[in-house]
Amino acid sequence: VQGLLKYGDIEGAKEYLKENYLPDLHQIKKDINSSKEETVDSLDILSDTLSVIIKDSLILLLILTVSAIVASLYVSYRMSASLTKPIEQMIEKVNDIADGEYGLVLQDTKQIELKQLSASINQMSVSLEDSFWKIIKDKAYRQQILNSLPVGIITMEDETNSIFANTSAKQFLDLDEKDICGYMEECPEYNTEFWRMLNSGEIHENKKVLFGTKKTCYCFLASQTQLFNEKNESIGRIFYFIDISDTEELEKRMHQSEKLALVGEVAAGAAHEIRNPLAVIHGFISLMNQSLSDEEKKRFYLPLLMKELERINYIIEEMLLLSKPGTPVMKKVSMQDIINELLPLITHSSKFTEKDKLIFDVKLQPHILKVDEKQIKQVLHNLIRNSMEAMDGEGVITIYSQVHEDSYCLYIEDTGKGIPLHMQQSLYQPFSTSKDSGTGLGLPIAQRILESHGGQIKLLSTSSRGTVFVIKFPLH
């Protein structure tokens, strides 16, 4: 078109525009419009599916996001578990160790950073176990020392009000710690002095106190002192006591022996002084008894005088025997033979009359003893005579025996009226008697003879239904 216009061919340019350009232009516009309509239609279709695509995309994104979060949490848990589980197991084991499972060790861990800590904990646990058993052994050793001592020990702590008693204390008192605590709270009517001393809190040393159980009676030497802790602070009391029953008995026997020795010396001197004039008097009265008639004898009471002289002479013999019973001449004899020889002498003596209704029941176990036969007869004669007098000529005297590992026990039991309570404490004291015609020397003489034999005599029981004495002879 520009070329045609350049050469001035306007008609040619118009014709070209009309025949070529404009038809092509219209066709191009038509094609553009058609494409435009197709594009608009396509956009309309796409705009309808866009919301669905966005929604699906959002759902997919949400699913992916949740999956990623879950996956990350799972991975985090696994990572955390791999890191924290060994620590939790370690904490659990440490708690078990703290609760007393000393010696418990941790398993080897794969985590390098925890290996040193595990090794330290294992070493601590083993050390704790060693220390624990060492403490237990030391405590058991000290406990055994306390329990092995022949001393009763009771400790009382002020703060906890707890009470500890060692084995000797429990055996002496025949009580356990719970019973001891109960008796301390409610002081019983018996053994009052002992419980009063224990409850008083008074600091004292070496006080004698009696304590009786169902089995025996003790004499304790009791002391009480303060209990201190490691800071030298008073936290309670220690009450300790020892059994001095044997020592007390030995002391009594020593006092008794001293008294007997003193009385014996006095008695021996008096007996010798009395015996000489008594022999003169007895001689003259015997001559008078032979020369006087029966009426004169009755008139001057010669039979009574002779009887009383015999009684005085018997008392002098007992006083001499008390002062010095003599060294026993030991020989092997049977107690059955001694009793068989003694009973006829008793039943035919002046003490035994036809009116007496006495029965002797002898049940002895055959056994050979090494004793002084004459002195043992004197002991048995005194005891049997006392039983006869206690029964007023009527009753049963039972003589029986028992053989133990280290002693031969001879029992003399009567059915008399018993020994008064006020006399039981002074049975073996010289001149102590409840009988009008008694000398009070029979039992002291018996006791001294048996002591020279290494034996002893003891009042076993007495009541209104009778009395039982036991004589113990050593077998070795």
C-alpha positions in Angstrom: 0.0 0.0 0.0 2.8 2.4 0.8 4.5 1.5 -2.5 1.4 2.2 -4.5 0.9 5.5 -2.7 4.5 6.4 -3.3 4.1 6.0 -7.0 0.7 7.8 -6.7 -1.4 4.9 -7.6 -4.1 5.7 -5.2 -6.7 3.7 -7.0 -4.4 0.8 -7.0 -4.0 1.3 -3.2 -7.7 1.6 -2.7 -8.3 -1.5 -4.8 -5.6 -3.4 -3.0 -7.1 -2.4 0.4 -10.5 -3.3 -0.7 -9.7 -6.6 -2.3 -6.8 -7.8 -0.1 -6.2 -5.9 3.0 -9.8 -5.3 4.3 -10.9 -8.9 3.7 -7.8 -10.2 5.5 -8.4 -7.6 8.3 -12.0 -8.7 8.7 -10.9 -12.3 8.7 -8.3 -11.7 11.3 -10.8 -9.8 13.5 -13.2 -12.6 13.0 -10.5 -15.1 14.0 -9.6 -13.0 17.0 -13.1 -12.7 18.1 -13.6 -16.4 17.6 -10.4 -17.1 19.7 -11.6 -14.5 22.2 -14.9 -16.3 22.6 -13.2 -19.6 22.8 -10.8 -18.2 25.4 -13.6 -16.7 27.4 -15.5 -19.9 27.3 -12.4 -21.8 28.4 -11.9 -19.3 31.2 -15.4 -19.7 32.3 -14.9 -23.5 32.5 -11.6 -23.1 34.4 -13.1 -20.6 36.8 -15.8 -23.2 37.8 -13.1 -25.8 38.6 -10.7 -23.5 40.3 -12.4 -23.6 43.7 -12.4 -27.4 43.6 -8.8 -27.4 42.7 -8.0 -24.9 45.5 -10.0 -27.0 48.0 -8.3 -30.2 46.9 -5.0 -28.5 47.1 -5.7 -27.2 50.6 -6.8 -30.7 51.8 -3.7 -32.2 50.3 -1.6 -29.5 51.9 -3.4 -30.1 55.3 -2.8 -33.9 54.9 0.8 -33.3 54.1 1.2 -30.9 56.9 -0.4 -33.2 59.5 1.6 -36.1 58.2 4.7 -34.0 58.5 3.8 -33.0 62.0 3.0 -36.6 63.1 6.2 -37.9 61.4 8.2 -35.2 63.2 6.6 -36.0 66.5 7.3 -39.7 66.0 10.8 -39.0 65.0 11.1 -36.6 68.0 9.7 -39.2 70.4 12.0 -41.9 69.1 14.9 -39.5 69.4 13.7 -38.4 72.9 13.1 -42.0 74.0 16.5 -43.0 72.9 17.9 -40.1 74.9 15.7 -40.1 78.0 14.9 -43.9 78.5 18.4 -44.7 79.8 18.2 -41.6 82.1 14.7 -42.8 83.4 16.1 -46.3 84.0 19.0 -44.8 85.7 16.8 -42.6 88.0 14.6 -45.7 88.8 17.7 -47.7 89.8 19.1 -44.8 91.8 15.7 -44.6 93.7 15.9 -48.4 94.4 19.4 -47.9 95.7 18.1 -45.0 97.9 15.3 -47.3 99.2 17.9 -49.8 100.5 18.8 -52.1 97.5 22.5 -51.5 98.0 24.8 -53.2 95.5 22.3 -52.8 92.6 24.2 -52.0 89.4 23.1 -50.3 86.2 23.4 -52.1 82.9 25.9 -50.9 80.3 24.5 -48.1 78.2 25.3 -47.4 74.5 25.3 -43.6 75.1 28.8 -42.6 75.6 27.9 -39.5 77.6 26.1 -41.7 80.2 28.7 -44.4 80.6 30.8 -42.4 83.1 27.7 -41.5 85.1 26.6 -45.2 85.2 30.0 -46.3 86.3 30.0 -43.7 89.1 26.5 -44.8 90.3 27.6 -48.5 90.2 30.7 -47.7 92.3 28.6 -45.7 94.7 26.1 -48.6 95.0 28.8 -51.1 95.7 30.4 -48.8 98.3 27.1 -48.3 99.9 26.6 -52.1 100.1 30.0 -52.6 101.7 29.4 -49.8 104.2 25.9 -51.1 105.0 27.1 -54.6 105.8 30.0 -53.2 107.7 27.6 -51.2 109.8 25.3 -54.2 110.2 28.2 -56.4 111.4 29.4 -53.7 113.7 25.9 -53.2 115.1 25.4 -57.0 115.5 28.8 -57.2 117.2 28.0 -54.5 119.7 24.5 -55.9 120.1 26.1 -59.3 120.9 28.4 -57.7 123.4 25.4 -56.1 125.2 23.5 -59.3 125.1 26.5 -61.3 126.3 27.1 -59.2 129.3 25.7 -60.7 132.6 24.3 -57.2 133.3 20.7 -56.2 132.7 20.6 -52.9 130.6 17.6 -50.9 129.8 17.9 -47.6 127.8 15.2 -45.0 127.5 15.3 -42.2 124.9 13.4 -39.0 125.8 12.6 -37.8 122.3 11.1 -41.0 120.9 10.1 -42.6 124.3 11.6 -45.8 122.9 13.0 -48.5 125.2 15.7 -51.0 124.6 16.5 -54.0 126.8 19.3 -56.4 126.3 19.0 -60.2 126.6 20.1 -60.3 130.3 17.5 -57.7 131.3 14.7 -59.7 129.5 15.9 -63.0 131.2 16.2 -61.5 134.6 12.8 -59.7 134.5 11.1 -62.5 132.4 9.6 -59.7 130.3 10.1 -58.4 126.8 10.5 -54.7 125.8 6.7 -54.2 125.3 5.9 -55.6 128.7 8.7 -53.5 130.3 7.2 -50.4 128.7 3.7 -51.3 129.9 5.0 -51.9 133.5 6.7 -48.5 133.4 3.5 -46.8 132.4 1.4 -48.6 135.1 3.6 -49.4 138.1 2.4 -52.8 139.4 1.7 -53.6 143.1 4.6 -56.1 143.2 8.3 -55.2 142.7 7.2 -51.7 143.3 10.6 -50.4 144.4 12.3 -51.7 141.2 9.8 -50.0 138.9 9.9 -46.8 141.0 13.7 -46.6 140.6 13.3 -47.2 136.9 10.6 -44.5 136.4 12.1 -41.9 138.8 14.9 -40.8 136.4 17.0 -40.3 139.6 20.7 -40.7 139.0 22.0 -43.3 141.5 24.7 -45.9 141.8 24.7 -49.4 143.4 21.3 -49.6 145.2 20.1 -53.0 146.3 16.6 -53.8 145.2 14.6 -57.1 145.3 12.8 -58.4 142.3 10.6 -61.5 142.2 9.4 -63.5 139.2 7.3 -66.6 138.8 10.5 -68.7 138.7 12.8 -67.1 141.3 13.6 -64.1 143.4 16.6 -61.8 142.7 18.6 -59.3 144.6 19.8 -56.7 142.1 22.5 -54.0 142.5 21.0 -51.3 140.3 22.4 -48.0 138.9 21.0 -45.3 136.7 22.9 -42.8 134.6 22.3 -40.3 131.7 22.5 -41.4 128.1 24.6 -39.0 125.9 24.8 -38.6 122.1 27.9 -37.8 120.1 27.5 -34.1 121.0 27.6 -34.9 124.7 23.9 -33.9 125.0 21.7 -35.8 127.3 19.1 -37.7 125.3 17.8 -40.3 127.8 18.8 -42.7 130.6 20.6 -46.0 131.1 19.3 -48.3 133.9 21.6 -51.2 134.5 21.6 -53.9 137.2 23.4 -57.1 138.1 22.3 -60.1 140.0 24.0 -60.3 143.3 21.7 -63.0 144.8 24.5 -65.5 145.2 26.8 -62.8 146.6 24.1 -61.6 148.9 23.5 -65.2 150.0 27.2 -65.7 150.5 27.4 -62.5 152.5 24.5 -63.7 154.6 26.2 -67.0 155.1 29.5 -65.3 156.0 27.6 -63.1 158.6 25.9 -66.2 159.8 29.2 -68.1 160.1 30.7 -65.1 161.9 27.8 -65.1 164.3 27.9 -68.8 164.7 31.6 -68.6 165.3 31.2 -65.9 167.9 28.2 -67.7 169.5 30.2 -70.9 169.4 33.2 -69.3 171.2 30.9 -67.9 173.8 28.9 -71.2 174.0 32.1 -73.3 174.3 33.5 -71.1 177.1 30.1 -71.1 178.9 29.6 -74.9 178.3 33.0 -75.7 179.8 32.4 -73.5 182.8 29.0 -74.9 183.4 30.0 -78.5 182.8 32.4 -78.8 185.8 29.9 -77.7 188.5 27.2 -79.5 186.6 29.2 -82.8 186.9 29.5 -82.2 190.7 25.8 -81.5 191.1 24.9 -84.5 188.9 27.2 -86.7 191.0 25.7 -85.7 194.3 22.1 -86.0 193.0 22.9 -89.4 191.6 24.2 -90.5 195.1 21.1 -89.0 196.7 18.9 -90.9 194.1 20.6 -94.1 195.1 20.4 -93.6 198.9 16.9 -92.1 199.3 13.7 -94.0 199.4 11.0 -93.6 196.7 8.9 -91.3 199.0 11.9 -89.1 199.7 12.7 -89.0 196.0 9.2 -87.8 195.2 9.4 -85.4 198.1 12.6 -83.8 196.9 11.6 -84.0 193.1 14.7 -86.0 192.3 13.3 -87.5 189.0 12.5 -84.0 187.8 16.0 -82.8 188.9 17.6 -85.7 187.0 15.5 -84.9 183.9 16.4 -81.3 184.0 20.1 -82.1 184.5 20.0 -84.3 181.4 18.3 -81.5 179.5 21.1 -79.0 180.7 23.7 -81.6 179.7 22.0 -82.0 176.2 22.1 -78.2 175.7 25.8 -78.1 176.7 26.5 -80.9 174.1 24.7 -78.9 171.4 26.5 -75.7 172.4 29.9 -77.5 172.1 28.8 -79.1 168.8 27.8 -75.6 167.5 31.1 -74.1 168.5 33.1 -76.8 166.8 31.3 -79.6 164.9 34.6 -81.3 164.1 36.1 -82.1 160.8 33.9 -84.7 159.0 35.3 -88.1 158.6 34.1 -89.0 155.2 33.2 -92.5 154.1 30.9 -94.0 151.5 27.5 -94.9 153.0 24.0 -95.4 151.8 21.4 -92.8 153.0 18.9 -95.7 153.2 21.2 -97.4 155.8 21.5 -94.2 157.8 17.7 -93.7 157.9 17.2 -97.4 158.8 19.6 -97.1 161.8 18.2 -93.7 162.9 14.4 -94.4 162.9 14.5 -97.2 165.6 16.5 -94.9 167.8 13.9 -92.1 167.4 10.9 -94.4 167.9 12.4 -95.9 171.1 13.6 -92.6 172.6 11.9 -90.7 175.4 10.4 -88.3 172.9 8.3 -91.1 171.4 5.5 -92.4 173.5 2.8 -95.0 173.1 0.2 -92.3 172.5 2.0 -91.0 169.5 0.4 -91.9 166.1 3.3 -91.2 163.8 3.8 -92.8 160.5 7.2 -92.8 158.7 7.0 -93.1 154.9 10.5 -93.6 153.5 11.0 -93.6 149.7 14.7 -93.2 149.0 16.5 -93.7 145.8 19.5 -96.0 146.3 22.7 -94.0 146.1 26.1 -94.1 147.7 27.2 -90.8 149.3 30.6 -89.8 150.8 29.6 -88.2 154.2 30.3 -88.3 157.9 27.7 -90.8 159.1 27.6 -89.7 162.7 27.2 -86.0 161.8 24.5 -86.6 159.2 22.6 -88.7 161.7 22.7 -85.7 164.0 21.3 -83.5 161.2 18.5 -85.9 160.4 17.7 -86.5 164.1 17.3 -82.7 164.6 15.0 -82.3 161.6 12.9 -85.4 162.3 12.6 -84.4 166.0 11.4 -80.9 164.9 8.8 -82.5 162.6 7.6 -84.8 165.4 7.2 -81.8 167.8 5.4 -79.8 165.1 2.8 -82.6 164.6 2.1 -83.0 168.3 2.6 -86.8 168.1 0.2 -87.4 165.2 0.8 -87.3 161.5 3.0 -88.5 158.6 6.7 -87.9 158.1 7.7 -88.5 154.5 11.4 -89.0 153.7 12.2 -89.2 150.0 15.0 -88.3 147.6 15.9 -87.2 144.1 19.2 -87.6 142.3 20.3 -84.7 140.0 23.4 -84.3 137.9 25.4 -82.6 140.6 23.5 -83.2 143.8 21.6 -85.7 145.9 18.4 -84.0 147.4 16.9 -85.5 150.5 13.4 -84.2 151.4 11.8 -84.4 154.9 8.1 -83.5 154.8 5.7 -83.5 157.7 2.0 -82.8 158.2 2.5 -80.4 161.1 1.2 -76.9 161.6 4.0 -75.1 159.8 6.5 -72.5 160.8 5.3 -69.0 161.7 6.2 -66.3 159.2 8.1 -64.3 161.7 10.3 -67.3 162.4 11.2 -68.2 158.8 13.8 -65.4 158.5 15.7 -66.4 161.6 15.5 -70.2 161.3 19.3 -70.7 161.3 20.1 -68.1 164.0 21.3 -69.6 167.3 18.7 -69.7 170.1 15.9 -68.7 167.8 13.0 -71.0 168.5 9.2 -71.0 168.9 9.1 -73.9 171.3 9.0 -73.4 175.0 11.5 -76.3 175.6 13.6 -75.7 172.5 17.2 -74.5 172.5 17.2 -73.0 169.0 20.4 -74.8 168.2 19.2 -77.7 166.1 19.0 -76.0 162.7 22.2 -73.9 163.1 24.1 -77.1 164.0 22.5 -78.8 161.0 23.5 -75.9 158.7 27.1 -75.9 160.0 27.5 -79.6 159.6 26.1 -79.5 156.0 28.4 -76.6 155.1 31.4 -78.6 156.2 30.1 -81.3 153.8 29.8 -78.8 150.9 26.0 -79.1 151.1 23.1 -77.0 152.3 19.8 -77.1 154.0 16.8 -75.1 152.8 13.2 -74.6 153.8 11.4 -75.5 150.7 7.8 -74.8 151.8 5.7 -74.4 154.9 2.0 -73.9 155.6 -0.7 -75.0 157.9 -0.7 -78.3 156.1 2.9 -79.1 156.7 6.6 -78.2 156.1 9.2 -79.5 153.7 12.9 -79.2 154.2 15.5 -80.2 151.6 19.1 -81.3 152.2 21.4 -81.1 149.2 24.6 -83.2 149.1 27.2 -82.6 146.4 27.9 -85.7 144.2 31.2 -84.4 142.9 
